[in-house]
């Protein structure tokens, strides 16, 4: 599964490591509810998110890598979290 190409031109223009997904964005992408995303996060069945203030975000590159590898369960180690840090 590839991440949707139907994003705004402003988002597409950003380098991949700067593009992030919110809980709502990830829920839409995975066709799940936001509640299911939060449950999977609590169960450590999603890649480790970036926490900024009160918001939770995922790097697009990390989510794409996770999808490409078959959505393995368990936290993604920081060394595998794609993008520049």
C-alpha positions in Angstrom: 0.0 0.0 0.0 1.4 3.4 -0.9 0.4 6.5 1.0 -2.3 8.4 -0.9 -1.2 10.8 -3.6 -4.2 13.1 -3.0 -2.5 15.5 -0.7 -2.3 19.2 -1.1 0.6 20.6 -3.2 2.0 22.3 0.0 2.3 18.9 1.7 3.8 17.2 -1.3 6.4 19.9 -1.6 7.9 19.1 1.8 10.8 16.7 2.1 9.6 13.3 3.2 11.2 13.5 6.7 9.2 16.7 7.4 5.9 15.3 6.4 3.9 14.0 9.3 0.6 12.3 9.9 -1.8 13.1 12.8 -4.0 10.5 14.5 -6.8 11.4 12.2 -4.6 11.2 9.1 -3.3 7.8 10.1 -6.8 6.6 10.9 -7.9 7.7 7.4 -4.9 6.0 5.7 -5.4 2.7 7.5 -9.2 2.9 7.3 -9.6 2.7 11.1 -11.2 4.9 13.7 -9.1 7.3 15.7 -10.0 5.3 18.8 -8.6 2.1 17.1 -5.4 4.0 16.3 -5.0 5.1 20.0 -5.7 1.5 21.1 -3.0 0.2 18.7 -0.6 2.8 19.9 -1.2 1.9 23.6 -0.6 -1.8 22.7 2.7 -0.7 20.9 1.4 -2.2 17.6 2.2 1.0 15.6 5.6 2.7 14.9 6.7 5.0 17.7 5.2 8.5 17.2 6.6 11.9 17.6 5.0 13.8 20.5 4.9 17.6 20.1 3.2 19.3 22.9 -0.1 17.5 23.2 -0.2 16.2 19.7 0.9 12.8 18.3 2.4 12.6 14.9 4.1 10.0 12.8 6.7 10.6 10.1 5.3 9.6 6.7 8.5 7.8 5.8 8.3 5.8 9.0 4.7 4.8 8.4 5.5 3.9 4.7 8.4 1.8 5.9 6.2 0.1 8.4 3.5 -0.6 5.8 6.2 -1.9 3.3 7.5 -4.4 5.9 4.1 -5.9 6.5 3.0 -3.8 9.6 5.2 -5.7 12.1 3.9 -5.4 15.7 5.9 -4.0 18.5 7.6 -0.6 18.7 9.9 0.3 15.8 13.4 0.9 17.2 14.6 4.5 16.8 17.4 3.4 14.4 14.8 2.2 11.9 12.5 5.3 12.1 13.6 6.6 8.7 14.2 10.3 7.9 16.8 12.7 9.2 16.8 13.2 13.0 
